[in-house]
Amino acid sequence: MKEYFKPLARFKKREHPFDIGMPFSWWRGHYDRHFLNNLYERKENEFEAFYKYHLDHFLKVNAGSQEIEFYKHLRDVINDGIAALIKEDKPGSKTKHERTNIQKVQLRTFVDYLNSIDEWAVRPQLEVYTEKDATIARLQKHIAVLEKQINEMKDYDVVQKIRIEEGHLPTVVDLIQQLRDLQLPANRRLLRCDHKTPYYKMISKYFSIDGKDIPIETAKNYFSDKQDDIGVKGTKVPAENKLFKIVSDTPKKGVKNSNKA
Protein backbone atom coordinates (compact mmCIF):
# COMPACT_ATOMS: atom_id res chain seq x y z
CA MET A 1 0.00 0.00 0.00
CA LYS A 2 1.33 3.43 -0.92
CA GLU A 3 2.07 5.99 1.75
CA TYR A 4 0.17 9.16 0.89
CA PHE A 5 0.78 11.36 3.94
CA LYS A 6 3.93 11.92 5.93
CA PRO A 7 3.61 10.10 9.27
CA LEU A 8 5.07 11.08 12.61
CA ALA A 9 8.23 9.06 13.30
CA ARG A 10 7.69 6.45 16.02
CA PHE A 11 8.94 7.26 19.51
CA LYS A 12 10.14 10.71 18.39
CA LYS A 13 8.94 14.23 18.97
CA ARG A 14 6.85 15.81 16.27
CA GLU A 15 9.31 17.37 13.81
CA HIS A 16 6.65 19.22 11.86
CA PRO A 17 3.06 20.19 12.79
CA PHE A 18 1.77 18.71 9.52
CA ASP A 19 2.98 15.18 10.34
CA ILE A 20 0.09 12.80 11.02
CA GLY A 21 -0.21 10.08 13.62
CA MET A 22 0.80 9.62 17.25
CA PRO A 23 4.20 9.46 18.94
CA PHE A 24 3.60 5.88 20.02
CA SER A 25 2.16 2.89 18.23
CA TRP A 26 -0.83 3.58 15.99
CA TRP A 27 -2.57 1.58 13.29
CA ARG A 28 -1.31 2.87 9.97
CA GLY A 29 -4.50 1.67 8.31
CA HIS A 30 -6.24 4.60 10.02
CA TYR A 31 -3.98 7.12 8.28
CA ASP A 32 -7.04 8.84 6.79
CA ARG A 33 -8.50 9.57 10.23
CA HIS A 34 -5.17 10.90 11.46
CA PHE A 35 -4.85 13.08 8.36
CA LEU A 36 -8.33 14.55 8.94
CA ASN A 37 -7.61 15.17 12.61
CA ASN A 38 -4.55 17.17 11.60
CA LEU A 39 -6.50 19.04 8.94
CA TYR A 40 -9.11 20.12 11.51
CA GLU A 41 -6.34 22.04 13.29
CA ARG A 42 -5.13 23.89 10.20
CA LYS A 43 -6.07 27.46 9.34
CA GLU A 44 -7.27 28.28 5.85
CA ASN A 45 -4.05 30.18 5.04
CA GLU A 46 -2.14 26.94 5.77
CA PHE A 47 -4.02 24.80 3.23
CA GLU A 48 -1.56 25.29 0.38
CA ALA A 49 1.50 24.53 2.51
CA PHE A 50 -0.30 21.54 4.08
CA TYR A 51 -1.17 20.13 0.66
CA LYS A 52 2.34 20.60 -0.76
CA TYR A 53 3.99 19.15 2.35
CA HIS A 54 2.23 15.82 1.97
CA LEU A 55 2.43 15.88 -1.83
CA ASP A 56 6.23 16.22 -1.65
CA HIS A 57 6.38 13.26 0.72
CA PHE A 58 4.13 11.16 -1.53
CA LEU A 59 6.26 11.81 -4.61
CA LYS A 60 9.44 11.13 -2.64
CA VAL A 61 8.47 7.73 -1.20
CA ASN A 62 6.51 6.54 -4.24
CA ALA A 63 8.92 6.72 -7.17
CA GLY A 64 7.26 7.27 -10.55
CA SER A 65 3.94 8.43 -9.07
CA GLN A 66 2.17 11.57 -10.32
CA GLU A 67 0.46 14.38 -8.46
CA ILE A 68 -2.92 13.54 -9.99
CA GLU A 69 -2.93 10.22 -8.11
CA PHE A 70 -2.28 12.00 -4.83
CA TYR A 71 -4.89 14.64 -5.66
CA LYS A 72 -7.61 12.10 -6.46
CA HIS A 73 -6.89 10.09 -3.33
CA LEU A 74 -6.92 13.20 -1.18
CA ARG A 75 -10.30 14.23 -2.59
CA ASP A 76 -11.66 10.78 -1.77
CA VAL A 77 -10.35 11.03 1.81
CA ILE A 78 -12.01 14.41 2.28
CA ASN A 79 -15.31 13.34 0.72
CA ASP A 80 -15.35 10.16 2.80
CA GLY A 81 -14.65 12.28 5.87
CA ILE A 82 -17.63 14.53 5.15
CA ALA A 83 -19.89 11.52 4.56
CA ALA A 84 -18.72 9.95 7.84
CA LEU A 85 -19.41 13.14 9.76
CA ILE A 86 -22.95 13.27 8.39
CA LYS A 87 -23.54 9.60 9.18
CA GLU A 88 -22.07 9.72 12.69
CA ASP A 89 -23.61 13.06 13.65
CA LYS A 90 -25.74 13.16 16.79
CA PRO A 91 -28.00 16.23 16.67
CA GLY A 92 -29.27 15.36 20.14
CA SER A 93 -25.82 15.89 21.59
CA LYS A 94 -25.10 19.60 21.81
CA THR A 95 -21.32 19.17 22.10
CA LYS A 96 -20.89 16.51 19.39
CA HIS A 97 -23.27 18.19 16.95
CA GLU A 98 -21.48 21.52 17.32
CA ARG A 99 -18.08 19.86 16.78
CA THR A 100 -19.40 17.98 13.76
CA ASN A 101 -20.66 21.18 12.14
CA ILE A 102 -17.29 22.89 12.67
CA GLN A 103 -15.47 19.92 11.14
CA LYS A 104 -17.80 19.78 8.12
CA VAL A 105 -17.19 23.47 7.43
CA GLN A 106 -13.44 22.88 7.65
CA LEU A 107 -13.50 19.96 5.21
CA ARG A 108 -15.76 21.76 2.74
CA THR A 109 -13.50 24.80 2.86
CA PHE A 110 -10.56 22.53 2.06
CA VAL A 111 -12.55 21.08 -0.85
CA ASP A 112 -12.90 24.63 -2.18
CA TYR A 113 -9.12 24.90 -2.08
CA LEU A 114 -8.77 21.58 -3.93
CA ASN A 115 -11.22 22.82 -6.56
CA SER A 116 -9.09 25.92 -7.07
CA ILE A 117 -6.01 23.83 -7.98
CA ASP A 118 -7.77 21.15 -10.03
CA GLU A 119 -5.70 20.97 -13.23
CA TRP A 120 -7.10 17.61 -14.29
CA ALA A 121 -10.88 18.21 -14.21
CA VAL A 122 -11.19 15.64 -11.44
CA ARG A 123 -14.05 17.48 -9.86
CA PRO A 124 -17.32 15.53 -10.27
CA GLN A 125 -19.43 16.83 -13.14
CA LEU A 126 -22.56 16.79 -10.97
CA GLU A 127 -20.80 19.11 -8.53
CA VAL A 128 -19.77 21.41 -11.39
CA TYR A 129 -23.30 21.47 -12.81
CA THR A 130 -24.77 22.15 -9.37
CA GLU A 131 -22.47 25.13 -8.88
CA LYS A 132 -23.23 26.44 -12.37
CA ASP A 133 -26.97 26.15 -11.69
CA ALA A 134 -26.52 28.10 -8.45
CA THR A 135 -24.50 30.76 -10.28
CA ILE A 136 -27.12 31.04 -13.03
CA ALA A 137 -29.90 31.36 -10.45
CA ARG A 138 -27.97 34.06 -8.60
CA LEU A 139 -27.32 35.99 -11.83
CA GLN A 140 -30.95 35.69 -12.91
CA LYS A 141 -32.03 37.14 -9.57
CA HIS A 142 -29.55 39.99 -9.99
CA ILE A 143 -30.77 40.62 -13.55
CA ALA A 144 -34.37 40.80 -12.31
CA VAL A 145 -33.35 43.45 -9.76
CA LEU A 146 -31.53 45.45 -12.44
CA GLU A 147 -34.48 45.21 -14.84
CA LYS A 148 -36.77 46.52 -12.10
CA GLN A 149 -34.42 49.44 -11.49
CA ILE A 150 -34.28 50.20 -15.22
CA ASN A 151 -38.06 50.18 -15.48
CA GLU A 152 -38.32 52.52 -12.49
CA MET A 153 -35.78 54.86 -14.08
CA LYS A 154 -37.84 54.95 -17.29
CA ASP A 155 -40.58 56.71 -15.33
CA TYR A 156 -38.29 59.74 -15.25
CA ASP A 157 -37.59 59.76 -18.99
CA VAL A 158 -39.16 62.49 -21.13
CA VAL A 159 -40.25 62.48 -24.75
CA GLN A 160 -38.89 65.97 -25.34
CA LYS A 161 -36.37 67.95 -23.34
CA ILE A 162 -36.85 71.61 -22.39
CA ARG A 163 -35.18 73.62 -25.15
CA ILE A 164 -32.91 76.49 -24.19
CA GLU A 165 -32.41 79.24 -26.71
CA GLU A 166 -29.02 78.86 -28.34
CA GLY A 167 -26.30 80.70 -26.45
CA HIS A 168 -28.33 80.97 -23.25
CA LEU A 169 -27.26 77.91 -21.29
CA PRO A 170 -25.34 80.27 -18.93
CA THR A 171 -28.58 82.22 -18.39
CA VAL A 172 -30.40 79.10 -17.21
CA VAL A 173 -27.41 78.13 -15.06
CA ASP A 174 -27.47 81.59 -13.47
CA LEU A 175 -31.15 81.21 -12.57
CA ILE A 176 -30.53 77.80 -10.99
CA GLN A 177 -27.58 79.18 -9.06
CA GLN A 178 -29.82 81.98 -7.82
CA LEU A 179 -32.37 79.38 -6.68
CA ARG A 180 -29.63 77.75 -4.64
CA ASP A 181 -29.10 81.03 -2.78
CA LEU A 182 -32.74 81.93 -2.10
CA GLN A 183 -33.76 82.20 1.54
CA LEU A 184 -37.21 82.03 3.08
CA PRO A 185 -38.45 84.77 5.43
CA ALA A 186 -37.36 82.61 8.38
CA ASN A 187 -33.78 82.81 7.05
CA ARG A 188 -33.81 79.19 5.95
CA ARG A 189 -32.73 78.15 2.48
CA LEU A 190 -35.49 77.39 0.00
CA LEU A 191 -33.39 74.61 -1.53
CA ARG A 192 -31.00 72.51 0.52
CA CYS A 193 -28.40 70.16 -0.94
CA ASP A 194 -24.82 69.52 0.11
CA HIS A 195 -23.81 68.35 -3.35
CA LYS A 196 -23.65 69.93 -6.79
CA THR A 197 -24.47 66.79 -8.76
CA PRO A 198 -28.31 67.08 -8.79
CA TYR A 199 -28.15 70.52 -10.41
CA TYR A 200 -25.87 69.80 -13.34
CA LYS A 201 -27.34 66.34 -13.89
CA MET A 202 -30.82 67.86 -14.01
CA ILE A 203 -29.66 70.35 -16.66
CA SER A 204 -27.98 67.66 -18.76
CA LYS A 205 -30.89 65.21 -18.51
CA TYR A 206 -33.89 67.50 -18.96
CA PHE A 207 -32.63 70.47 -20.98
CA SER A 208 -31.24 70.86 -24.49
CA ILE A 209 -29.74 73.68 -26.54
CA ASP A 210 -31.55 74.20 -29.81
CA GLY A 211 -32.58 70.53 -29.77
CA LYS A 212 -29.08 69.22 -28.98
CA ASP A 213 -28.15 67.35 -25.81
CA ILE A 214 -26.02 69.13 -23.22
CA PRO A 215 -22.94 67.06 -22.28
CA ILE A 216 -22.90 66.41 -18.55
CA GLU A 217 -19.33 67.73 -18.29
CA THR A 218 -20.42 71.02 -19.86
CA ALA A 219 -23.13 71.49 -17.23
CA LYS A 220 -20.84 70.27 -14.45
CA ASN A 221 -18.26 72.97 -15.14
CA TYR A 222 -20.72 75.65 -13.99
CA PHE A 223 -21.10 74.13 -10.52
CA SER A 224 -18.66 73.67 -7.69
CA ASP A 225 -18.78 72.10 -4.24
CA LYS A 226 -18.85 75.49 -2.56
CA GLN A 227 -20.73 78.61 -3.48
CA ASP A 228 -18.60 81.23 -5.28
CA ASP A 229 -15.83 78.67 -5.64
CA ILE A 230 -14.70 78.06 -9.19
CA GLY A 231 -12.59 74.92 -9.64
CA VAL A 232 -9.78 74.34 -12.10
CA LYS A 233 -12.29 73.56 -14.83
CA GLY A 234 -14.95 75.85 -13.44
CA THR A 235 -16.90 78.11 -15.79
CA LYS A 236 -18.31 81.43 -14.64
CA VAL A 237 -21.54 82.78 -16.03
CA PRO A 238 -20.66 85.82 -18.18
CA ALA A 239 -22.18 89.14 -17.07
CA GLU A 240 -24.06 89.48 -20.37
CA ASN A 241 -25.91 86.24 -19.65
CA LYS A 242 -27.16 87.35 -16.25
CA LEU A 243 -30.43 88.67 -17.68
CA PHE A 244 -32.79 87.98 -14.76
CA LYS A 245 -32.76 88.43 -11.01
CA ILE A 246 -34.94 86.48 -8.65
CA VAL A 247 -36.10 88.68 -5.77
CA SER A 248 -38.39 88.02 -2.84
CA ASP A 249 -41.93 89.41 -2.95
CA THR A 250 -42.15 89.28 0.84
CA PRO A 251 -40.25 92.05 2.65
CA LYS A 252 -38.20 91.19 5.68
CA LYS A 253 -39.42 92.35 9.08
CA GLY A 254 -38.70 95.98 9.71
CA VAL A 255 -38.20 96.77 6.01
CA LYS A 256 -40.95 98.58 4.06
CA ASN A 257 -41.77 97.40 0.55
CA SER A 258 -40.98 100.38 -1.73
CA ASN A 259 -43.33 98.99 -4.38
CA LYS A 260 -46.33 99.60 -2.15
CA ALA A 261 -47.99 103.02 -1.84
ROLUMFI-41443 format. One record per atom (N, C-alpha, C, CB): residue in one letter; x, y, z. Coordinates in pm, whole numbers, plus 50000, padded with zeros to 5 digits. Each point is the difference from the previous one (the first is absolute). Glycine has a CB too. Layout:
BEGIN
aXYZ ...
This chain:
BEGIN
m500844988050000 m499165012050000 m500885012550000 m498174987650123 k501495022049794 k500795012249991 k499795008650123 k499854999249750 e501175008550282 e499935009350112 e499715013949944 e501614986050141 y497215019149889 y499575012749940 y500385012150085 y498134987849894 f501875010650237 f500235011550089 f501184997150092 f497565006149990 k503215004250037 k501204998250080 k499634997250147 k501275015449844 p499134972950205 p499654996350138 p501025005250101 p498864979749911 l500705021450211 l500885003550111 l500914988150029 l498285016150098 a503034986449914 a500944989250028 a499704993950137 a501765011149857 r498324975750153 r499684993250125 r501005003650109 r498984981249869 f500475020850251 f500805002550120 f500885012449986 f499994975650044 k499595034149872 k500745012449986 k499045011850013 k501714988649852 k498865022850184 k499195012050009 k499555004249862 k501225007250207 r497674999849789 r499475004649872 r500975010249939 r497624996150078 e502925000549804 e500955008849933 e499305011349924 e501574980849981 h497225016449977 h499255010049923 h498534998950036 h501684999249809 p497625012150208 p498584999550040 p499094993349899 p500415020650126 f500054977749749 f499164993649899 f500104984850002 f500285020349862 d500704974250211 d500134985450007 d498764994150065 d502515002050013 i497054986349936 i498794993850054 i500384988250089 i498685007249797 g500404988950289 g500244988550085 g500255003750144 g500904988449803 m499595001650273 m500275001750143 m501444996150030 m497584995350054 p502985009950054 p501404997150031 p500264985450035 p500205023250078 f498784969849962 f500164985850033 f499324991549893 f500115005450247 s499684982449781 s499454990849900 s498595004249959 s501404981550096 w498365018449772 w498665002849949 w499804992149871 w499985023250105 w498794973249868 w499694991549886 w500085008449874 w498514985050140 r502465011749775 r500215007849879 r498814999249903 r502454996250026 g496734993749991 g498824998949914 g499005011250025 g500334975449995 h499825031650118 h499115011150033 h500645013449964 h499014986450185 y501905013149716 y500715012349961 y499045011049958 y501934986149929 d496925010150010 d499055010049954 d499415007950117 d499484985449802 r500205007450307 r499455006650118 r501035009650062 r498524979950042 h502735015449963 h501055008450056 h500255012349913 h501054979650104 f498855018549764 f500175011449909 f498895010350024 f501094984949828 l497665010550184 l498885009050022 l500135007250134 l498554985149859 n501885007650243 n500165006350131 n501025011349995 n499414978350110 n501635019949810 n501005010549984 n499425011749921 n501844982950011 l497395013749886 l499405010449916 l499045008750080 l500224985049802 y499065009350294 y499075007850081 y500715011350076 y498564979550022 e502735018750003 e500775009750077 e500635010949912 e500464982050167 r499465016249703 r500665009449909 r499115012049972 r501254981049897 k499405030650087 k499305012149958 k499945000349847 k500765012550209 e498304995249740 e499805000249855 e501255004949927 e497585004050038 n503175005150020 n501225005049934 n501144989850004 n499315023250061 e500474965250004 e500994989450004 e499714988949900 e500385005250239 f498464995549694 f499574989049913 f501034996949891 f497645006550045 e502855003749889 e500944997849890 e501284993250049 e499065020149883 a501494985050226 a501234994150055 a499744985850048 a500805022850067 f498044974849992 f499624986750050 f499914990149884 f498745010550191 y500624993849702 y499864991549881 y501384996749941 y497745010349953 k503084999850027 k501314997949937 k500944991750088 k499715021749880 y500154979850251 y500854992350092 y499784985049981 y499935019050166 h498824976949831 h499714985849984 h500194995349856 h498375001850190 l501395007049713 l500254996549861 l501494997049979 l498065014349927 d502804994350126 d501454997849986 d500414986750060 d500375024850006 h499054971850108 h500324987150063 h499514988549913 h499855010750228 f498964990449719 f499434989449915 f500894997549878 f497695006250077 l502715004349856 l500844998549881 l501384994650035 l498765018849893 k501714984250227 k501334995650042 k500034985150031 k500425022850091 v498574972349978 v500014985850044 v499334990749900 v499985008050234 n499404997649663 n499334991849899 n500555003949862 n497884997950143 a503284996649827 a500705003449875 a499124997449878 a502184994550111 g497805015249796 g499244998449877 g498545004250011 g501524981749945 s498035021750175 s498595004050017 s499815014549954 s499764983950195 q499005019749774 q499665013349952 q499095007250099 q500234992049764 e499775021050230 e499205007950093 e498524997049987 e501715017849989 i497824979249890 i498574997649981 i499524988350084 i500185009049769 e500674980950251 e499624988650084 e499825004450145 e501244984449846 f499695023750200 f499905005350137 f498765008850013 f502524999350025 y497245009149875 y498875009250004 y498684992350006 y501355017149871 k498494973050044 k498764992249999 k499784993050133 k500244996849753 h500834997350300 h499874992850127 h499645009650112 h501664982949922 l498965028750077 l499715009950104 l498555004449993 l502385007649994 r497104994449887 r498595003949985 r499104989150057 r500555013549794 d499794974050179 d499204988950052 d500024999950153 d500514986749793 v500675015750266 v500115000250146 v499125011050058 v502344991049985 i497685020549953 i499205011350051 i498514997249984 i501855015849942 n497754979349941 n498594997049977 n499504989050092 n500275007149762 d500564982850260 d499634989350094 d499875005650141 d501174983049856 g499715026450177 g499955006250133 g498715007850021 g502485001349999 i497095005949898 i498745007550010 i498824990450015 i500985018649861 a499024970850059 a498924990150006 a499954993550138 a500234995649754 a500945001450304 a500054993850132 a499475009450107 a501964986449928 l498385026450060 l499505009750097 l498485000949997 l502135012949976 i497324986949904 i498535000649986 i499354987650058 i500265014049793 k500364974550181 k499444987250047 k500114998750151 k500604989649782 e500515014750275 e500254998250143 e499495011650085 e501984986549939 d497445023549998 d499555011850074 d498894996350099 d500615014549804 k499404992350310 k498974997950101 k499395013650037 k501194979350089 p497785024749837 p499385013150025 p499515001750144 p499345000349762 g500364988550304 g499525000850137 g501085003550099 g498304983549940 s502945014950019 s501135003450087 s500525013749962 s500624975650027 k499205034050062 k500385013849971 k501495001149966 k498195007950152 t502654985749929 t501455001049982 t500454993449871 t500275000550246 k499284986949731 k500434992649881 k499465006349873 k500104979150135 h498655025549867 h499415005949881 h500725012949962 h497774989850060 e502585018250041 e500725012449974 e501384997049941 e498765011350188 r501944978849868 r501324996349949 r499904994549858 r500754995350234 t498224997049740 t499814994449866 t499795011049897 t499014979450102 n500195030549932 n499755011149907 n501285007749970 n497665001850087 i503165000550015 i501275007149981 i500914992049909 i499785010650227 q500264976149793 q500874991649918 q499514999249856 q500574986750204 k498125013049775 k499474999749863 k500355012949926 k498124985250077 v501775026049990 v500375012849938 v501474999949961 v498235011950134 q502614982849955 q501444999549972 q500294991449877 q500475003150245 l498924985249747 l500264991149887 l499455005949870 l499934980450155 r498935025849850 r499435005949878 r500815012249954 r497734991850069 t502835015350026 t500895011149963 t501264994749933 t499105013750191 f501404975049857 f501184993949939 f499664994749860 f500894993850229 v497905001349753 v499564995749867 v500015011849904 v498574981950103 d501015029849944 d500065012049916 d501435002749956 d497995009550119 y502964988649972 y501405001949963 y500414989849895 y500505009050229 l499104978449790 l500344989649901 l499385003349864 l500144982850183 n498665022449817 n499375003949873 n500805010849929 n497754994150095 s502845014849984 s500745011349941 s501304995649934 s499015014850173 i501504973449860 i501274995349942 i499794987849910 i501215008750201 d497554988549766 d499694988249918 d500415002349854 d498084994350154 e503075000349809 e500515001349863 e499554988649910 e501965012150090 w497384978049968 w499714987749926 w498504997749981 w502124990350091 a497065019449947 a498544998649989 a499524987850075 a500055011549779 v500504986450340 v499624988650083 v498665002450066 v502424994850040 r497285017649982 r498785003650070 r498784993449936 r501045021750067 p498104972150011 p498814993349945 p499145009449917 p500034984550195 q499535010749689 q499195008449912 q498705004550066 q500984988149807 l498435003250275 l498765003850069 l500255012050090 l499194976249992 e501975023950075 e500355011150087 e500185012849918 e501104984150161 v499545014549722 v500215011649913 v498665005449952 v502234990849927 y496895000150028 y498695004349951 y499195006650110 y500054981549832 t500045013150289 t499255005650113 t500455014350028 t499734977150098 e501595025049899 e500535013450024 e499605009549888 e501934990150126 k498115005049749 k499605008549888 k498525003850011 k501744989049856 d497425001350184 d498585003050017 d499795010750107 d499434976549929 a501345022450180 a499895009950108 a500455013749951 a500384981950171 t500695018349749 t500505012749946 t498985006249906 t502364991750021 i497054999949892 i498995005049906 i498805005750075 i500744982949830 a498835009950275 a498855004750078 a500305013350068 a499304976250037 r501945025150015 r500395012450065 r500055011649900 r501314986850169 l499215010549711 l500085010449897 l498615003949950 l502254991349933 q496874998850053 q498645003049956 q499285008950101 q499934978149878 k500315019350250 k499405008250105 k500555014249993 k499714979750146 h501595021349829 h500635013349990 h499485007449877 h502064991350116 i497765001549773 i499485006149878 i498585005350024 i501434984549860 a497775007750213 a498625004350027 a499995013050080 a499254976049997 v501695025250099 v500095012350079 v500405011849911 v500634986550204 l500345011149708 l500455010649909 l498905004249904 l502324991350018 e496934998949929 e498905003249909 e498935008450070 e500454978649875 k499305018250252 k499035007950077 k500495014350016 k499254979350122 q502045022149907 q500575013550016 q499945007849869 q501514991350179 i498765001949710 i499935006649869 i498595004749970 i501914985849919 n497125005750109 n498605003649976 n499585011950087 n499494976149940 e501005024250184 e499675011250088 e500655012849949 e499824984350195 m501395014649750 m500685011749947 m499305005449876 m502154991250090 k497194999949834 k499305004449879 k498865009550032 k500604978549891 d498885020650233 d498925009050040 d500455014649999 d499034981650140 y502285020449865 y500535013750004 y500495004749863 y500654996150237 d499194995449662 d500375004049864 d498945009449943 d501234978149966 v499195030549941 v499075009349936 v500084998349849 v500235016450193 v498644986249742 v499964999049854 v500785011449937 v497774988650012 q502115023250046 q500705011749946 q500605008050116 q498425000949800 k502845003050183 k500665007950101 k499595014849987 k501934983850001 i498285023650109 i499725014449998 i501095006749919 i498844999350226 r500765008049669 r500985006149910 r500435013750049 r499004987349810 i502285014750200 i500565013050037 i500415007249872 i500824991150225 e498875021449769 e500405007849882 e501514999349986 e498015015550026 e502444982849851 e501434998649974 e500795011750059 e499474987349790 g501615009350280 g500855010150060 g499585004150140 g500465007949774 h498444986450276 h499495004350130 h500034989050107 h498585016149878 l502264974050103 l500204990350108 l500495007150126 l500524981949831 p500465027550159 p500455007150120 p498875007450070 p502225002449894 t496805002350030 t498875007450060 t499194990750089 t499915015549802 v499834972450148 v499254990250079 v500814995950123 v498854991649792 v502455006450188 v500884996450112 v499965010950107 v501494986749844 d498545025950113 d499955011150095 d498724999850082 d501405013549845 l497474983550091 l498734999450072 l500004988750104 l498845009349798 i501724979250163 i500064988750093 i500935003150117 i499544984149810 q501575022650159 q500915004050107 q499345010050094 q501944995949846 q497225012850099 q499265009350085 q499034992450091 q500225017849824 l499134971950119 l499074991950080 l500724993550118 l498624995749794 r502635000750184 r500774993850108 r500235009650115 r501114985349832 d498885027850138 d500315010150101 d498765005850068 d502025005449869 l496804991650077 l498785006250054 l499744995750144 l499065000849770 q500515008950311 q499674997350139 q498555003650028 q502395004050065 l496994988150020 l498625002650041 l500005011150106 l499334976049948 p499505029750079 p499935010650102 p500594995850134 p497975008349886 a502004979050147 a500534995350128 a501514997649992 a497784989450050 n502845016449846 n501454998649979 n500464985549983 n500285020750133 r498874971449809 r500364986249965 r500044999049848 r498944990550213 r501965001549737 r500144998649855 r498754993549940 r502514998250025 l497105006849859 l498884993949928 l500394986049951 l499185023049931 l502024976050015 l500514987249950 l501224996150083 l499135004749765 r500924982950276 r501124995350081 r500614987549936 r498955009750210 c502324990949762 c500724988449946 c501495002250022 c498194995649824 d502484994650230 d501425001250029 d500874996549879 d499504994650237 h499865001449655 h500784995849883 h499555007849876 h500304976950100 k500595023849804 k499725007349876 k499384991049894 k501905015450052 t498274971649964 t499634990649893 t498545001049955 t501734985050091 p497285016550000 p498615000449951 p499745011349903 p499314989950213 y501375021549805 y499745011749917 y500514998049858 y500135014350204 y501134981849782 y500514998749863 y499464987449930 y502075012250071 k497604977650006 k499404988249938 k498595003149952 k501384985150148 m497905022949929 m498655004149959 m500075007749868 m499265000950242 i501695008449748 i500145007949877 i500324990949882 i500795019850134 s500174971149883 s500404991349891 s498894990449958 s502345001650082 k496884993650015 k498984989949970 k498725005949943 k500954986550181 y498655025349867 y498685005249964 y500015012649913 y499224990250212 f501965015049758 f500075011949915 f500844997149876 f499755014950202 s500014992949694 s500794999049877 s500235014149946 s499054976949948 i501935024449965 i500295012849936 i499674998949852 i501825005450170 d497135001349791 d499574999649860 d499834985649952 d501195021749958 g498234969950130 g499724986149964 g501174990550017 g498395008849844 k502764996150200 k501184991550018 k500244997350148 k501005009349788 d499434978350242 d500264996450139 d501135008450058 d499214976749954 i500745025450177 i501055007350070 i500914989850069 i498495020350035 p502764978749925 p500924990550065 p500065002550150 p501354998649790 i498664990950288 i499975001550145 i501225007650051 i498704978850017 e502465019649915 e501195007250043 e499865015049977 e501374979849949 t497905023949945 t499785014249972 t499195006350112 t500094995549754 a498844997750288 a499175005250109 a500764999850132 a497934992149880 k502874997550140 k500734998450126 k500975011450024 k499784975349976 n500825029949917 n501015010450014 n499455012950062 n501164990249804 y497525011650193 y499415012150056 y499764999050151 y498945004149779 f501244983650275 f499684998150142 f501244995350076 f497614994449940 s502475009750183 s501124996050084 s499464995750135 s501575016049882 d499294977750199 d499564994950129 d499595011150096 d501504980549967 k499145031050018 k499705011350087 k499495011749917 k501754992450164 q497375015349895 q499515011849932 q501145009849974 q497744997050108 d502245009549777 d501015009949961 d501404994149993 d498595017650105 d501484969249875 d501304993549991 d500124993649863 d500074995750250 i500785009649666 i500164995049866 i501224990849996 i498925020849902 g500874966550060 g501104990549997 g500915002349881 g498554983650115 v502385007149867 v500975001249891 v499285000649866 v501714987550135 k497255004349851 k499254999849875 k498695007950011 k501014977749948 g498885030150158 g498765007250022 g499745010449893 g500294996150242 t498425006249730 t499605009949900 t499075010150065 t500244983049814 k500135029650181 k499155010550055 k498945004249897 k501915007950145 v496974996249908 v498955005249911 v500385014249960 v498204985550110 p501935017249760 p500375013549955 p498955010350043 p501214990049804 a499245022250219 a499085010750045 a498875002249901 a501905010850119 e498394987949750 e498965002549900 e498914989349998 e501725011649865 n498544977150203 n498984989650006 n499165000650127 n501494985749862 k498875023250227 k499235001650124 k498865009849972 k502044995250147 l496924999749787 l498915008549951 l498865001650101 l500594992849771 f499334998550328 f498865000250092 f500514999450144 f498524988949828 k500665016750262 k500344999550141 k498774995850078 k501755017749971 i498404971950105 i498904995150082 i500015007450133 i500084977149889 v498835029750141 v499925007850125 v498764995550078 v501185019849892 s498884982050236 s498894996150087 s498865010049989 s501614988950157 d497175006449847 d498825008649996 d499505002950141 d499394990749775 t501295003150323 t499605002050140 t501105007650072 t498624978850000 p501135033550043 p501055007850066 p500364994250135 p499205020449882 k502044981450155 k500454995450131 k499405008850108 k502154991249901 k497795004150221 k499445007550110 k500775013050021 k499224978650107 g500075032049910 g500665012750025 g500385007649874 g500854990150209 v498915003949673 v500365006349874 v498725002549919 v502294988750000 k497435023749964 k498815003249922 k500184996549855 k499465018250159 n499514976849778 n500034996749857 n499825012849923 n499104976850039 s501915027649884 s499965012649926 s499014999649885 s502385003850062 n497194983849901 n499074998949887 n498575003350042 n501484982749900 k498315017550235 k498645002650046 k499835015050031 k499844976450094 a498945028549885 a499735014350021 a499965002950150 a498695001349783 
